[in-house]
Structure formats: structure tokens, C-alpha cells
Amino acid sequence: MKAIVQRVSQASVSVSGTLVGSINKGLLVFLGVSQNDTEQECKKIVSKILNMRVFPGDKGNFCESIQDIQGSILLVSQFTLYGDTTKGTRPGFSKAASPEKANELYEKSIELFKQTGLKTETGKFGADMDVQLNNDGPITLILDTDI
């Protein structure tokens, strides 16, 4: 699995002009699923996101996790994280999971985030979404369970 994680002061996602998810202080997570991913990678990446110290605290800028500050999560599926641009000018997506498998692991991720009690909002799987955010920092990290 791959994730682009951004520390935000505000983020929202809309589908066809209708707001479907919105958070204030927290993390915007774009999540991509590969054809080789399992529930194990799902648990690993969610745990990593929940425990990453990317928020300021008494001891410095990177000493609090999303759980420590009781922030919010906005989770957006994004198969294009598995886009291959090594050949030609059009990305190929052969490494991305099938829509059925990707949705299954995306839904599992939502469940795992919600189990923490943190406010967890989402986009709409497979939809053409409009994502707006205020990147706080800016802080943007790339996570990959294959590395």
C-alpha cells in the first residue's frame, strides 16, 4: 500500500458539488492499494499513520501523533499512486489492485481508523472527487509498505 499523508488545518472532499467529507486539524490521507496488498499491509500502514509524530507539542515540532492530539482523518482512495510513468507519456496502472480488492482494503482502513475513536471522514470510492486542503507546515509524507 502507498499513502500520501498531509498534515492539514482543514481539508474537504466533494463529489459532483456535494460535500462528502470534511475535517479540521488532522491528516489528509490519500491511499493506494496494489494488487499484492493484503489485510496485513492495511493494518501496517494504518498503524504507521496513527503513530507518526508529525504534530507540534511541548518538546518540539515533531513529537505528537494524530492520536495524541485527538485530530481527525480524511481518507481518500487514490489508485493513481500506483501509476507507472516509466514508459511513454500515459501512466499505466497494472500494479494497482482491482476495484473490488482496493475497495475491500479501503473499507478495512476506514474501519481501523474509526476503531480508534478519532473522527474519520472519507471520500467516495471510485468517484471523481474534488479535494481541497490547507497543508499545515507544509508537512507531506509518503508511506509505502513495500519498502
Secondary structure as UniProt FT lines:
FT   STRAND          2..15
FT   TURN            16..17
FT   STRAND          18..23
FT   STRAND          26..32
FT   TURN            35..36
FT   HELIX           39..51
FT   STRAND          55..57
FT   TURN            58..59
FT   STRAND          60..64
FT   HELIX           66..69
FT   STRAND          72..77
FT   HELIX           79..82
FT   TURN            94..95
FT   HELIX           99..114
FT   TURN            115..117
FT   STRAND          119..122
FT   TURN            125..126
FT   STRAND          129..144
FT   TURN            145..146
//
